[in-house]
Amino acid sequence: MAINKTINKSTKSHGAMRNCIEYVLREDKTNRGLVYVTGPFSADEITYDSVYQSFLEEKKLWGKDSGRMYAHNIISWHKEENLTLQQAFAFGKEFVEKWFDGFQTLIGVHKDRDHVHLHLVTNTVSYEDGHKLHNSKKDLERMKEMTNQMCVERGLTVAQKGKDFHGNDLEEGHVRAWSKDKYHLLLNDQKKSHVAECALAVMETREQSCSKEEFVKGMAIRGWRTTWTDSRKNITFENEYGKKVRDSNISKTFQMDVSKEGLLNEFERQAEIREHAARRKRANSGESQFEEAMGTTDRELEEYYREVKAAIAGSTTGTSNNDSGEGRFAKDSGRGQEIIQGKIKGATDFKSEFGEGKENFDGERISLKERLGVCQQEAGKREEERKLDEQTYTRTRGRSR
């Protein structure tokens, strides 16, 4: 997996060009067998001074000793890539011949890291016709494509966006930064990074928000003011110290989608989760109320049966002193049943759950045994209705889940 990166630091001074050449040729990083200069170069030995003077002479020859002095590229491979230093050196020479044809270029392979990488320092003035080197955005994209093609030809892996060396998806939160200094800063727990702090606040807040308004309030609680308007492409976060972070910066650095569209999709998902939890809570609450209602009905039936049995026992043994009374009956308007409750000599008076007793339509009185039969039939109907209600509730709850 080869990564070809163009360094964007200031390159408009002689000192910067000299320092860059000196760094590439440091003895603790490379050796004579891993360095090379393309184009006109008459010195017997490749040193930072001889390369610098050769570049400078070419610029003065064409009268272009100002402006951008040099271009600096780094091609690096993953530490697990099966590539030797000599193979990397050959890769660099071929790349320079194809891409920087007509320009002096210093090639230096470094061996001081756990991964192989090489540096290319190119004179911006062509030794063929004196024109200045210029790489547009499209040129950089073509440079990337050519690097990948050279890797394919050599059987090396090709870098894929959002993938690691083995082709697996990068996990959310994986640190990725084009700047070396920024990358090491984010990985160093000893130093605080406002970018990392903002990313953490965004991750926590989006998991607790179901709307844009909730998200903005949540970020404010965590010390970040959010600027989210339709007229701007990006969302901007700003802390109390005036440090600003864009959503695009967080997305690229930490491999997580916190764009407007990405956050709105997450809000919708969180709203569904919240609604599902609410439905489940309501279902559990309804189940408890139903069970409580069923328990109340069972207790009422048990109490009713005890009263009826007590009345039968009283009429049989004649233990009551009440030997006369007017008949009473109750009419259950809900079920259309008339329950006649009479006072019989020796029977204990009690009030039915169906209400105050009155005479029946025929003005007759019925015995307690007859009333018991009617009550038992009524109780049976009620029990069947209870079971039917319970089955209906169970089916309904199953569908809601």
C-alpha positions as CSV (number, residue, x, y, z in Angstrom):
1,M,0.0,0.0,0.0
2,A,1.8,3.1,-1.2
3,I,0.7,6.6,-0.1
4,N,2.1,9.5,-2.2
5,K,1.8,12.7,-0.4
6,T,2.8,16.2,-1.5
7,I,4.1,18.4,1.4
8,N,2.5,21.8,1.4
9,K,4.9,23.7,3.6
10,S,6.4,27.0,2.4
11,T,9.0,26.4,-0.4
12,K,9.7,29.9,-1.5
13,S,13.1,30.5,0.1
14,H,16.6,29.2,-0.6
15,G,17.0,28.2,3.1
16,A,13.9,26.1,3.0
17,M,15.2,24.2,-0.1
18,R,18.6,23.7,1.5
19,N,17.2,22.4,4.8
20,C,14.9,20.0,2.9
21,I,17.8,18.6,0.9
22,E,19.9,18.3,4.0
23,Y,17.2,16.4,5.8
24,V,16.7,13.8,3.0
25,L,20.5,13.1,2.8
26,R,21.0,12.7,6.6
27,E,23.4,9.7,7.2
28,D,21.2,8.4,10.1
29,K,18.3,8.0,7.7
30,T,19.8,6.7,4.4
31,N,23.1,5.7,2.7
32,R,24.9,6.3,-0.6
33,G,23.3,3.3,-2.3
34,L,19.8,4.6,-1.7
35,V,20.1,8.2,-3.1
36,Y,20.1,9.5,-6.6
37,V,19.7,12.7,-8.6
38,T,18.0,12.8,-12.0
39,G,18.9,15.4,-14.7
40,P,22.0,17.5,-15.0
41,F,24.4,16.8,-12.0
42,S,28.1,17.0,-12.4
43,A,29.3,16.6,-8.8
44,D,31.3,13.5,-7.9
45,E,29.4,12.9,-4.7
46,I,25.8,13.5,-3.7
47,T,25.8,15.9,-0.7
48,Y,23.2,18.4,0.4
49,D,25.5,21.2,-0.7
50,S,26.3,19.8,-4.2
51,V,22.6,19.1,-4.8
52,Y,21.6,22.6,-3.5
53,Q,24.2,24.3,-5.8
54,S,23.1,22.2,-8.8
55,F,19.4,23.3,-8.3
56,L,20.5,26.9,-7.8
57,E,22.6,27.0,-11.0
58,E,19.7,25.7,-13.1
59,K,17.4,28.4,-11.7
60,K,19.8,31.2,-12.5
61,L,20.4,29.8,-15.9
62,W,16.8,30.3,-16.8
63,G,16.4,33.5,-14.8
64,K,13.8,32.0,-12.4
65,D,15.5,32.2,-9.0
66,S,12.4,33.3,-7.2
67,G,9.0,32.1,-6.1
68,R,8.5,28.5,-5.4
69,M,11.9,26.8,-5.1
70,Y,11.2,23.1,-4.9
71,A,8.5,20.4,-4.6
72,H,8.6,17.8,-1.8
73,N,6.9,14.4,-2.1
74,I,6.9,11.4,0.3
75,I,6.0,7.9,-0.9
76,S,5.5,5.5,2.0
77,W,4.4,1.8,2.3
78,H,2.7,0.0,5.2
79,K,5.0,-1.7,7.6
80,E,3.6,-5.1,6.7
81,E,4.2,-4.6,2.9
82,N,6.6,-7.0,1.5
83,L,9.0,-4.5,0.0
84,T,12.8,-4.1,0.3
85,L,14.8,-0.8,0.4
86,Q,16.2,-1.5,-3.1
87,Q,12.7,-2.2,-4.5
88,A,11.5,1.1,-3.0
89,F,14.6,2.8,-4.6
90,A,13.7,1.4,-8.0
91,F,10.1,2.4,-7.5
92,G,11.1,6.0,-6.8
93,K,13.4,6.2,-9.9
94,E,10.6,5.0,-12.2
95,F,8.1,7.3,-10.7
96,V,10.4,10.3,-11.2
97,E,11.1,9.4,-14.8
98,K,7.4,9.3,-15.5
99,W,6.1,12.2,-13.5
100,F,8.9,14.7,-13.1
101,D,10.4,14.1,-16.5
102,G,12.6,17.2,-17.4
103,F,13.1,18.3,-13.8
104,Q,16.1,17.7,-11.5
105,T,14.9,15.4,-8.6
106,L,16.7,14.1,-5.6
107,I,15.6,10.6,-4.6
108,G,16.4,9.3,-1.1
109,V,15.1,6.1,0.6
110,H,14.9,6.3,4.4
111,K,15.3,3.2,6.6
112,D,15.0,4.8,10.1
113,R,11.3,3.8,10.6
114,D,9.4,0.5,10.9
115,H,8.0,1.2,7.4
116,V,9.8,1.9,4.1
117,H,9.5,5.4,2.7
118,L,11.3,7.6,0.2
119,H,11.6,11.4,-0.3
120,L,11.6,13.2,-3.6
121,V,12.9,16.8,-3.7
122,T,12.3,18.3,-7.2
123,N,13.7,21.6,-8.7
124,T,10.7,23.6,-9.8
125,V,12.5,24.9,-12.9
126,S,12.8,22.5,-15.9
127,Y,16.3,21.9,-17.2
128,E,14.8,21.3,-20.7
129,D,12.9,24.6,-21.4
130,G,12.9,26.5,-18.1
131,H,9.2,26.3,-17.5
132,K,8.0,26.1,-13.8
133,L,6.6,23.0,-12.3
134,H,2.9,23.3,-11.4
135,N,0.6,20.6,-10.1
136,S,-3.2,21.2,-10.1
137,K,-5.7,19.3,-8.1
138,K,-6.4,17.1,-11.0
139,D,-2.7,16.5,-11.4
140,L,-2.5,15.3,-7.8
141,E,-5.3,12.9,-8.5
142,R,-3.5,11.5,-11.5
143,M,-0.4,11.2,-9.5
144,K,-2.3,9.1,-7.0
145,E,-3.7,6.9,-9.8
146,M,-0.2,6.4,-11.3
147,T,1.2,5.4,-7.9
148,N,-1.6,2.8,-7.4
149,Q,-1.0,1.5,-10.9
150,M,2.7,1.0,-10.2
151,C,1.8,-0.9,-7.0
152,V,-0.5,-3.2,-9.0
153,E,2.2,-3.9,-11.5
154,R,4.5,-5.0,-8.6
155,G,1.9,-7.1,-6.8
156,L,1.7,-4.6,-3.9
157,T,-1.5,-3.6,-2.1
158,V,-3.5,-0.5,-3.1
159,A,-4.8,2.0,-0.6
160,Q,-8.6,2.2,-0.4
161,K,-10.5,4.9,1.3
162,G,-12.0,3.8,4.7
163,K,-10.0,0.6,4.6
164,D,-7.0,-0.6,6.5
165,F,-4.0,-2.5,5.1
166,H,-5.9,-5.8,5.2
167,G,-9.0,-4.4,3.5
168,N,-11.1,-4.2,6.6
169,D,-13.3,-1.2,7.4
170,L,-11.7,1.4,9.7
171,E,-13.6,1.5,13.0
172,E,-15.4,4.7,14.0
173,G,-13.0,6.9,16.0
174,H,-9.9,5.6,14.2
175,V,-7.5,8.5,14.0
176,R,-6.5,9.6,10.6
177,A,-4.8,12.9,9.8
178,W,-2.8,14.2,6.8
179,S,-0.6,16.2,9.0
180,K,2.1,14.3,10.9
181,D,2.1,16.8,13.8
182,K,-1.7,16.6,14.1
183,Y,-1.7,12.8,14.0
184,H,0.8,12.5,16.8
185,L,-1.0,15.2,18.8
186,L,-4.3,13.3,18.6
187,L,-2.7,10.1,19.7
188,N,-0.8,11.7,22.6
189,D,-3.1,11.5,25.7
190,Q,-0.7,13.9,27.6
191,K,-1.6,16.8,25.3
192,K,-5.2,18.1,25.0
193,S,-6.6,18.6,21.5
194,H,-9.6,20.8,21.0
195,V,-10.4,18.7,17.9
196,A,-10.5,15.5,19.9
197,E,-12.5,17.1,22.7
198,C,-15.0,18.4,20.1
199,A,-15.3,15.0,18.4
200,L,-15.9,13.3,21.8
201,A,-18.7,15.9,22.6
202,V,-20.3,15.3,19.2
203,M,-20.2,11.5,19.7
204,E,-21.8,11.7,23.1
205,T,-24.5,14.3,22.1
206,R,-25.7,12.6,18.9
207,E,-26.4,9.4,20.8
208,Q,-28.8,11.3,23.1
209,S,-30.5,13.5,20.5
210,C,-33.6,13.0,18.3
211,S,-33.5,16.4,16.6
212,K,-31.3,19.2,15.6
213,E,-32.6,21.3,18.5
214,E,-31.7,18.7,21.0
215,F,-28.3,18.3,19.5
216,V,-27.5,22.0,19.6
217,K,-28.6,22.2,23.3
218,G,-26.6,19.1,24.2
219,M,-23.4,20.6,22.6
220,A,-24.0,23.8,24.5
221,I,-24.1,21.9,27.8
222,R,-20.8,20.4,26.9
223,G,-19.3,23.8,26.2
224,W,-19.5,24.0,22.4
225,R,-21.6,26.6,20.5
226,T,-23.0,25.1,17.3
227,T,-23.4,27.0,14.0
228,W,-25.8,25.0,11.8
229,T,-27.5,27.0,9.1
230,D,-29.0,26.2,5.7
231,S,-26.8,28.8,4.0
232,R,-23.6,27.1,5.0
233,K,-22.3,23.7,3.8
234,N,-20.5,22.8,7.1
235,I,-21.4,22.7,10.7
236,T,-19.0,24.7,12.9
237,F,-18.4,24.1,16.6
238,E,-16.7,26.7,18.8
239,N,-15.6,26.4,22.4
240,E,-15.3,29.1,25.1
241,Y,-11.7,29.9,24.1
242,G,-12.7,30.6,20.5
243,K,-11.3,27.4,19.0
244,K,-13.3,26.3,16.0
245,V,-13.8,22.9,14.5
246,R,-15.7,21.9,11.4
247,D,-17.7,18.8,11.0
248,S,-15.7,17.8,7.9
249,N,-12.5,17.9,10.0
250,I,-14.0,15.5,12.6
251,S,-15.3,13.2,9.8
252,K,-12.0,12.9,8.1
253,T,-9.8,12.7,11.2
254,F,-11.9,10.2,13.2
255,Q,-13.6,8.2,10.5
256,M,-17.1,9.2,11.5
257,D,-19.9,10.8,9.6
258,V,-21.0,14.0,11.5
259,S,-22.1,15.9,8.4
260,K,-25.6,17.5,8.3
261,E,-27.0,14.5,6.5
262,G,-25.2,12.0,8.7
263,L,-26.5,13.7,11.9
264,L,-30.1,13.9,10.7
265,N,-30.0,10.2,9.9
266,E,-28.7,9.5,13.4
267,F,-31.4,11.7,14.9
268,E,-34.1,9.6,13.0
269,R,-32.5,6.4,14.3
270,Q,-32.4,7.6,17.9
271,A,-36.1,8.8,17.6
272,E,-37.1,5.3,16.6
273,I,-35.2,3.8,19.5
274,R,-36.8,6.2,21.9
275,E,-40.3,5.5,20.5
276,H,-39.7,1.7,20.7
277,A,-38.7,2.0,24.3
278,A,-41.8,4.1,25.1
279,R,-44.1,1.6,23.4
280,R,-42.5,-1.2,25.4
281,K,-42.9,0.8,28.6
282,R,-46.6,1.4,27.8
283,A,-47.1,-2.3,27.0
284,N,-45.6,-3.3,30.3
285,S,-47.7,-0.8,32.2
286,G,-50.9,-2.0,30.5
287,E,-50.0,-5.6,31.3
288,S,-49.7,-4.7,35.0
289,Q,-53.0,-2.8,35.0
290,F,-54.7,-5.7,33.3
291,E,-53.3,-8.2,35.8
292,E,-54.4,-6.0,38.6
293,A,-57.9,-5.7,37.2
294,M,-58.1,-9.5,36.7
295,G,-57.0,-9.9,40.3
296,T,-59.6,-7.5,41.5
297,T,-62.3,-9.4,39.6
298,D,-61.2,-12.8,41.1
299,R,-61.4,-11.4,44.6
300,E,-64.9,-10.0,44.0
301,L,-66.0,-13.4,42.8
302,E,-64.5,-15.2,45.8
303,E,-66.2,-12.7,48.1
304,Y,-69.5,-13.2,46.3
305,Y,-69.3,-17.0,46.6
306,R,-68.6,-16.7,50.3
307,E,-71.6,-14.5,50.8
308,V,-73.8,-16.9,48.9
309,K,-72.6,-20.0,50.8
310,A,-73.1,-18.1,54.0
311,A,-76.6,-17.4,53.0
312,I,-77.3,-21.0,52.1
313,A,-75.8,-22.2,55.4
314,G,-78.0,-19.7,57.3
315,S,-81.2,-20.8,55.6
316,T,-80.5,-24.4,56.3
317,T,-79.5,-24.2,59.9
318,G,-81.9,-21.3,60.8
319,T,-79.3,-19.5,62.9
320,S,-80.6,-16.1,62.0
321,N,-83.2,-14.4,64.2
322,N,-84.6,-12.5,61.2
323,D,-87.7,-14.5,60.3
324,S,-89.5,-12.1,57.9
325,G,-88.8,-9.4,55.4
326,E,-89.7,-8.0,52.1
327,G,-88.2,-9.5,48.9
328,R,-85.5,-7.7,47.0
329,F,-84.2,-8.3,43.6
330,A,-81.4,-6.7,41.5
331,K,-81.4,-6.1,37.9
332,D,-78.1,-6.2,36.1
333,S,-78.6,-3.8,33.2
334,G,-75.3,-4.7,31.7
335,R,-76.1,-8.4,31.1
336,G,-79.9,-8.2,31.0
337,Q,-80.3,-10.6,33.9
338,E,-82.8,-10.2,36.8
339,I,-81.4,-11.6,40.0
340,I,-84.1,-12.0,42.6
341,Q,-82.9,-11.8,46.2
342,G,-85.7,-12.6,48.7
343,K,-85.7,-12.5,52.5
344,I,-86.6,-15.9,53.9
345,K,-87.3,-16.8,57.4
346,G,-84.1,-17.9,59.1
347,A,-81.9,-16.4,56.2
348,T,-79.3,-13.7,56.6
349,D,-79.9,-10.5,54.7
350,F,-77.1,-9.5,52.4
351,K,-76.6,-7.0,49.6
352,S,-75.9,-8.5,46.2
353,E,-73.2,-7.0,43.9
354,F,-76.1,-6.3,41.5
355,G,-77.7,-3.6,43.6
356,E,-80.7,-3.1,45.9
357,G,-83.3,-5.8,45.7
358,K,-86.8,-5.2,44.4
359,E,-89.8,-7.3,43.4
360,N,-89.5,-9.2,40.1
361,F,-91.7,-8.6,37.2
362,D,-94.2,-11.3,38.3
363,G,-94.2,-10.2,41.9
364,E,-92.8,-13.7,42.8
365,R,-90.0,-14.7,45.1
366,I,-87.4,-17.3,44.4
367,S,-85.4,-19.4,46.8
368,L,-81.7,-18.9,47.6
369,K,-80.8,-22.1,45.7
370,E,-82.5,-20.8,42.6
371,R,-80.7,-17.5,43.0
372,L,-77.4,-19.4,43.5
373,G,-78.0,-21.2,40.2
374,V,-78.6,-17.9,38.5
375,C,-75.5,-16.3,40.1
376,Q,-73.3,-19.3,39.2
377,Q,-74.4,-19.0,35.6
378,E,-73.7,-15.3,35.7
379,A,-70.3,-15.9,37.3
380,G,-69.5,-18.5,34.6
381,K,-70.3,-15.9,31.9
382,R,-68.1,-13.4,33.5
383,E,-65.2,-15.8,33.7
384,E,-65.6,-16.6,30.0
385,E,-65.6,-12.9,29.2
386,R,-62.5,-12.4,31.3
387,K,-60.6,-15.2,29.5
388,L,-61.7,-13.8,26.1
389,D,-60.5,-10.3,27.1
390,E,-57.2,-11.7,28.3
391,Q,-56.7,-13.6,25.0
392,T,-57.5,-10.5,23.0
393,Y,-55.0,-8.4,25.0
394,T,-52.3,-11.0,24.6
395,R,-52.7,-11.1,20.8
396,T,-52.8,-7.3,20.6
397,R,-49.6,-7.0,22.7
398,G,-47.9,-9.5,20.5
399,R,-48.6,-7.5,17.4
400,S,-47.4,-4.3,19.0
401,R,-44.0,-5.9,19.9
